[in-house]
Each structure stands twice: as structure tokens, then as C-alpha cells.
């Protein structure tokens, strides 16, 4: 009986840890939006002001301006593949680093997500040319 209770406690603890880890993960819709080159869908996850670094554009932009910049980027760089290589964070801030392969070259993508009113929103987004050739 003691073994069964110990096993039950371990399973509950493991399940709670798994649920906590899942709730803190990067929303899959963000990866799908990058994979599809869909700026409209990606903009649903932009904060009202975003620190954006995309090629020669680097500044804090209002959401609508950031969306236009993203649309221009995806129009000029048709997406072939997007893979998140690393992600992490704690509490209400999480980040991801990914590789974006396009018809016009490969890019390294970094973004920081923070929860605002329990909704995950992108506060920082960087898309930089990947010269390493390791995409």
C-alpha cells in the first residue's frame, strides 16, 4: 500500500511539472506563422510596441508598423522552412531561437515572449542573416 501511495505522489508531481512546462512553451501558432511566412498570423502575437530588428530596420515599432515590416520581409523572402532550435525562460518570459530558411537565404530568428493579461505576446523579434551556413 505504501508503494502505491508513493507511486501516486510521484506520478502527480511529474504530471504537474509536465503541465507547467507545456503551459510555458512557445505557442505553436508562432512557429506555424513563421513556417508559412504569415505576417498576419504572427502579428496576432505582437505586443502593442515591439523591439524589431529585421535586416536594416532596427527600432521600437508600434504593432501596425511592425506588421508592415514583417509583410515586406516575407514578401521578399519566401519561407521554405522554420525550426526552433532552442527555447527557454521562466515565469512569464520565454525566448526562442530558430532557423528560417527562405528562397533568398537563411536567417537566424530570436524572439522574446512575455505574458500580458495571461496572453503570450512577442516583445522583441530579431531576424538576422545567417552567414554560418548551418541552417
Secondary structure as UniProt FT lines:
FT   HELIX           2..23
FT   HELIX           28..36
FT   HELIX           39..43
FT   TURN            44..45
FT   STRAND          46..54
FT   TURN            55..56
FT   STRAND          57..62
FT   HELIX           63..76
FT   STRAND          79..90
FT   TURN            91..92
FT   STRAND          93..102
FT   TURN            103..104
FT   STRAND          105..116
FT   TURN            117..118
FT   STRAND          119..129
//
